[in-house]
Amino acid sequence: MTGPGRRPTVLVTGAAGFIGSVLGERLHAAGQHVVAYDNLSRGRRGLLPDDVTFVEGDIRDAARLSETI
C-alpha cells in the first residue's frame, strides 16, 4: 500500500487511543502516510492530526478492514 508521492502507507489500528494516537502522530511527523483505524469505542478522533486519514471501523470486521487496506 502506498500513499501520496509513493510513500509507504502505515495502518495504525487503535489509532484514536492514547498509544495509537502518539504512534500515528510521530509517524505522520516523520513524513509517513498514516491511515488511522479505530472503532472509537474508547478513543477520540481529536487525538489525531487533522490531515491524517481516519477510518472508523473495528478490526473484527474483516470486510471493512479489507476495504481499508
Backbone hydrogen bonds, N-H to C=O, Kabsch-Sander energy under -0.5 kcal/mol:
donor,donor_aa,acceptor,acceptor_aa,energy
3,G,7,R,-4.0
6,R,3,G,-1.7
7,R,4,P,-1.0
9,T,1,M,-2.1
10,V,33,H,-2.9
11,L,9,T,-0.5
12,V,10,V,-0.6
12,V,35,V,-2.6
13,T,11,L,-0.6
14,G,37,Y,-1.8
15,A,12,V,-0.7
15,A,37,Y,-1.5
17,G,14,G,-1.6
20,G,14,G,-0.5
21,S,17,G,-2.3
22,V,18,F,-1.8
23,L,19,I,-2.5
24,G,20,G,-2.9
25,E,21,S,-2.4
26,R,22,V,-2.3
27,L,23,L,-2.6
28,H,24,G,-2.3
29,A,25,E,-2.4
30,A,26,R,-1.5
31,G,28,H,-1.6
32,Q,27,L,-2.4
33,H,8,P,-1.3
34,V,32,Q,-0.7
35,V,10,V,-2.8
36,A,34,V,-0.6
36,A,53,T,-3.5
37,Y,12,V,-2.8
38,D,55,V,-1.9
44,R,16,A,-2.5
47,L,44,R,-1.9
48,L,45,R,-1.8
52,V,49,P,-1.6
53,T,34,V,-1.3
55,V,36,A,-3.1
57,G,38,D,-1.8
57,G,55,V,-0.7
61,D,58,D,-2.1
62,A,60,R,-1.2
65,L,61,D,-2.4
66,S,62,A,-2.5
67,E,63,A,-2.1
68,T,64,R,-1.4
69,I,65,L,-2.0
